[in-house]
Amino acid sequence: MPAPSLDVLVSLCKRRGFIFPGSEIYGGLSNSWDYGPLGTEMKNAIRDWWWDRFVRRRQDMVGLDAAIMMNPKVWEASGHVANFNDAMVDCKKCKARHRADHLIENAYPDIKVEGKSPAELTAIIKEKQIACPNCGDKTQLTDARKFNLLFGTHLGPIDQEKSQTVYLRGEIAQAMFVDFKNILGTTRKRLPFGIASVGKAFRNEITPGNFTFRTLEFDLMEFEYFIRPEEWEKTFDYWLAEQQAWIKEIGFSSERIRIREHSKDELSHYSRRTADVEYNTPFGWKEMFGLAYRTDFDLKNHMEKSGEDLQYTDPDDAKIKFIPHVIEPTFGLSRLTLMTLLEAYDEEKLEGDDTRTVLHLHPRIAPVQVAILPLSKKDNLISYGQELYNKIIHETDLRVDFDVTGSIGKRYRRQDEIGTPKCITVDFGTIGEDAEQGEKDTVTIRDRDTLKQERVSLSLLMEKLKKAQ
């Protein structure tokens, strides 16, 4: 059973150290979030799985770690300065600012607003007499107008008149196009091939919200896959299938996943076809991954504006030169982390009236994969447990926790709540002081999902743990 509401997950995330409100001791900053110790481990594990699956294990993919700030001419050539807009309205009564399409969607979910102009959105708001969500007034909303999503800042002296305006990147794709020539020359890749990147992107959102789903800064994982123009349809279908395959590997139920094709009206200025892989969240169907056919839009525009030749030369016939087309699979790392937590969350009824909260996380992305739990705080138990902890740390790549706080039952529940797949209990049988608990140098492994406990020797334990990596 996935999380019944966003509130229960927000509470768990703060209580257990997944995600904290940003700048909290100073009253916070709207929609700013910090990933705590467990959230950092989980997000990094998802990122590493993605990189390993889609980049390191493929001969047709290379990586790029690019600068966040780029020459502003990049964003002019890409069309973001002119076209990277949303429509916003202001409430003249309470001064709240809202995104026009979200205002309509929240009030009338059945109305299609994708691709509508500010004038069309204004007409709907007035016709339906939609109220300001902040103060409830229906008469003080301004007409919708365009709002550019790029974050502008200044490079140079404090005097803004003498400084250069630059932008925090609104997407991580542009560096992959700008560096296309360098990468092609240094890697000698042949079409089709991809350039992959992971990093922060920034969008000056009008109304961010729903926890970490829509924020001003967020993490993306994506690649630009360069192809011959005639190959775009089969390549698009291939990457859409790959995105869905990885979702199943992570553990998502197919019942809560769907594919939504963008209508012609809502396509981005660079796209001929776009499809979203959506997840059924407590706040509606929302985009998890995106897939776009960007044609040759980006390379062609950068070639024209920069004067650099960004054509691909056929290695088998130097006379054949053309601008490659691009398929872009986008994986929102911040969103995927949130949706994975939503999907993994469960409140299980146990025997009697007992219940437990558990995260059924895939072992590969669980922030703690193994927890060492001495049965009590006796020095000899803690010492043995610490030696076992060090052994696992040095002989495996597993993420390990050592927990002696509270009763063993409370510690089991705590590990369930953070999604730890295996708990290892060190008891008096382990150290040879109580044969009824078990033989010397054996421990108990408890499985998170089945709750079954198995007594194993130390040598067998290490084999089991290494196989689980």
N, C-alpha and C positions, 0 to 999 in steps of 0.2 A: 504494500500500500504506500504510494508516494505521499509526501507531506500534504496534509489537508489544507494548510494555509501558509502564507508567507511568514506570518508572525511567529509560528512555532519554530520555523527554521532560523529566523533572525535571532530568536532567543537562544536556541542551541548553539549557533555560531559564536555568539558573544560569550556564552557561559563556558564553552569548551575551547575557545581560542582559535576558531577558524577565521572569523572576520569581526573586526571592531569598527565602530564609528570613527572616522578620521578626526583628529584634533579634538578629541572628546573633552579633555580637561579644560579646554577654552570655549566650550559650548558647541564644538563641532564646526564643520563646514558642509553646507548642503550637498548631499549625495556624494560625500567623500568617504571612502572606506579603506581600511588598512587590513591586510591579510596577516593574521596572527601566526603563531608557530605551526599549528596544524594546517591552517589554510595555505600557508606558504609551501609546506611539504606536499600537500595534495595538488596544488596548482602546478608546481614544478614537476611532479610525477606525470600529470596529464601532458604537460608540454614535452617532457622527455619521451613519453610513449609516442606522441605524434611525430616528433622529429625522427625517432628510430623507425617508425612504420613507413612514413611517407618520404623521408629524405635519405637517411643513412643506409637503408636496405635497398635502395633503388639506384640503378646505374644512370637513370635518366634525370636525376635531381641533384642540384648543388645548393649550397646555402649562402645567405648574405645577412650581415648584421650592419645595418645602415644608420646614418646619423638621423636624429629626430628632426633637426632643422635643416632645411634645404634652401637653395637659392629661390627667392619668390617667383622667379620666372618659370620654375617647374610647375607651380600651381596655376599660373596663368595658362601655360600650354596644355595642362591636363584638363582645363575647363572648370576647375574647382572654384576659382575666384568668381566666375560668372554664374556657375550652375549649381554649386553646392549649397542649396538653400532649403529652408523650411518656411512655412507660413505661420506667423505668430499674430496673436491678438493681445491687447492689454485691457485690463479692467480699470477704467478711469476712477472707479470708486475706491477700490482697495489696493490698486497699483500692482496687482498680481499679473504675471505674464504667462500665457498659455500657448501651446502649439495648437493651431487651428484644427488640424486633422484629428489629433488626439481628443480634443474637446468634443468633436462630433462623434467619434468612435465610442467614447465612454458613455455618452448620452444615448446614442442610437447605433448599436453595434452592427445592425443590418445595412446601414447606409455605406455604400462604397465611396471612399474619398481618395483612393490612390490616384495620383496624377492630376488632381483637380487644381485649377488656378486659384490664387488668393481671392479673386472676385467670386468664383463659384463657391468657395468655402464660406465666404462672407454671406452669400445669399442663403445657404443652408442654415447657418447659425441664426440669421434673422427670421427665416421662415419658421424654424422649429422653436424659436425663442429660447435658445439654450442659455442657461444661467452660468455665471462665473462659479466654478467649483469652490472657490475660496470664500466668497461672501454671499453667494446666492442671488446676486442682482442680475436681472435679465436685460437691462436697458443701457448699461454702461460699458459694454464691450466695443472696442474699436474695430474698424474694418481690418481684415487680415492683410498682412504685408510681408514681403520676403525678408528673411533673416539669414545671413550667411553663417554657416556652421564652423568655418575655420577660426582657430584661435590665433589672433594676431599678437605679436610682441615686437619689441624694438631691439635692434642689434647695434651697439655702439654707445655713444655718449648718452647721458641722462636726458639732455635736451632733445626732445623728440623731433624737433624740426631738423636736427642734424643727423639723426639716426636713421637706419634703414629698417623698414617694416619687413618682418619675416613671419612665417607661420609655423606653429607646431603642427606636425603632419596630421592631416585628417584621415589618412589611410596609410598603410605601410607599403602599398603597391608601387608607388611612383619611383622609389629608388631602384626597384628591380627593372624598370624600364630604362631609367637614366643610366644604370650600370650595365645594360644589356651588351653593349659593344665590348666593354672591358672583360666581362665574364665569358663572352663568346670567344674572345681572343686568347684568354688564359686557360680555359678548360677544353677548348676544341670540341665542344659538344655538337652533336648533329641533331637536327629535328627528328622527332619531337623531344623536347627536354624542358625541365622546369627550374625556376629559381625560387627558393623558399626562404621565408623570413619569419621571425617571431619578434614582437616588440609592442611598445606602447603606441597608441593612437589617441588623438584628442579631438573632441567635437563640442562646440559651444552650444550644447543642447538647451532648448528653451525650457522644457519641463522634464528633467530627468526623474527617475523614480523606480519603484518596484525593486528595492534593495540594490543589488549590484547589476541588475539587468540593463539599466540605462544610466550611464554615468558620464561625467565629463572626460575622464581618462579611463582607458581600458586596454586590455591585452588582446592582440590578434595573432593568429597563426595562419599563414596563407602562402600560396605560391602562384606564380604566373607560369602557365604551361604553354610554351610556344610551339605552334603547329603550322602545317601547311593549310591554306584556307579551306580546301576541299575536305579536310579531315575533322572539321569542327563538330559536326553532329555526333559522330561516333565517339569522339573524345569527350564531349559533354556528357553523354550517357554513361561512359565509362567512369568518370569521376563522380557523377551522382551516385552510381552504384557503390563506389569505394567509400564515399561518405556514409552511406547507410550501413555498409558492412562494418565500419569501425564503431558506429553507434551500437550495433548489436554486440560487438566484442566488449565494449565497455559495460554492457549489461542493461541497456534500456529496453523496455517493453515496446514491441511494435505497435501496440494499441495506442500508445501515447506519442507516436511519431507520424507525421504526414509530410507530403511534398506539396508545396504550393507554387504554381507557376505565376510569375508576374504578368499582369496585363500590359498591353502596349502603352497604356497611359502612365503606368507607374515605373517603366523602365528607366534606369539611370541614363544620363546623357551619353555614356560610352558603351551601353549594352544593347545587343540585339536580342538576347534571350537571358533571362535570369530565373532561377528557381531557388526557393528557400526550403531547407529541411527544418520543419517546425516541431516544437514540443508543446504538449498540452500542460501548461503551468497552472497553478491556482488562480492566476490572473489572465487566463485565456491562452489561445494558441499563439506562440511567439517564436521568432526566428532563432534557431540554434546555429545552423550553418547556412552559407549562401554559395551559390554557384552562378557565375556570369560568363557569358561569351562577349568579350570586350572587342572583338574583331581586331583590326590593326589600328584602332583609334589612337592609342597612347603612343606607340612607336612612331606612327606617322606624324602626329602633332609635335613630338619632341624632335623628330628629324627636321621638320619644317622650321620650327622656332629656333633650334640651336644651330642648324647648318651642318650637323654631323650626319654622316651616312650610317644609318642604323639598319640597313638591309642585311639580309642573310644571303650568303653566297653558297650555292650548292657545291659541296666538296667534290662531287663527281662531274660537275660541268660548270666551270667558272663563268660561263656566259649567262647562267641562270641566276638572277638576283631578284629578291622580292622582300617585302616587309612581312614577317610572320604574323599570324593571327594568334589570339591568346584566349585560353580558357582559364578562369580564375576561381579555384575552390577556396573559400574563406571559412575559417574555423575560429569563432570567437572564444578565446581562452577564458576570459572572465565569465562569459555567459555559460560556457560549457561546465565550468566549475560549479556555478550556481545550479544549473539544471541537473547535474550529476548528484548533487546533494539533495535536491528535491526528489529525484527518482529513487535514491537509495534509502530515504527516510522511511521508517516503519515503526508503528506502535503495536507490538505483539501482545496478545493475551496468552499467558502461560497457565499452568495448572492452578486450580483454585481461582482466587481473585487477583493473582499477581499479573503485572504487566511490565514490559520493558520497552524502552526506546532504543532502536538499533539502526545503524547505517549499514546497509548491505552493499558496501563498496567493493568493486573489483579489487582483489589483493594487490594488483599492480599499482593502484593509485591510492590505496589507503594510507593516510599520513603516518600511522603506526602499523607495521605489518606483524610484529611480534611483541608481546608484552611479557616481561619477566616479573612474576608475582611471588615473592617469598611469603609463605603462609603466615608468618608472624615477624615481629621486629627483633627476634633473637639474633644475636651477633653471628652465630654460625650459619644460620639460614641466609642472612643478608650477604655474608661473605661468599657463600657458595653461589648465590644468585648473581652477585657482582662478577664472579669469575665466568659464569655462564654468559652473562651479558657481554663481557669483553670478548669471549670466544666467538660469539655470533657476529659481533661487530667486525672482528678482524678476518673471519673466514667466509663471510657472505657480504652482499650489498644490501641487506635488508635494513629497514628502518625499525629500530628497536627502542622500546620504552622500559624503564625500570620503576616499578610502583610499589611502595610499601605503606601508603597512607590509607587508613581505614580498614574495615573488615574485608575479607576475601570476596564476599558477596557484593559489597559496594564497589570494589575494584573491578569485578567482572562487569557490572552494570556500566561503570564509567568507560571501560574499554569498548563495550557494545555500542555505547552512544557516540563514540568517535570512529567506529567502523573497523576496529582491530580484528583481523581474521583469526589470529591464533593467540591464546594466552597460555603461558607455560608456568605451572605452579611448582615451586620448590618447597617440599615439606620435610617432615622429620624422617620419613622413609628415605628420602633422597640422600640425607647425610648419615644414614645408618643408625638412627636412634629409635626408630619405630617401624618394625617389620610389618605391622598391620596396615600402615599407610602405603607401603611399597618397598621394593628392593632398593638396596643402596645404589646410587648413581642412576636412578630412574626418576623421571619427572612426569607430570600429568599435562597433556596437551588438551586444551578445551577449544572446540570449534565454535566460532561466532554464530554461524547460521543454523547448525543442527543442535548445538548445545551439548553434543556428545563429548565425553572425556576419555582419553586413551593414555594408558601408562606405557611409556617407552624408555628404552635405555638412552644414555647420553649419545652413544655412537649412532644409533638409529635416528635420534632426534636431528642430528646434524645432516644426515642424508635426506631426511624429509624436508628440512628447511631449504637445503640447496636445490632440491627438485622444485620447490615452490617458487623460486626466483624467476 
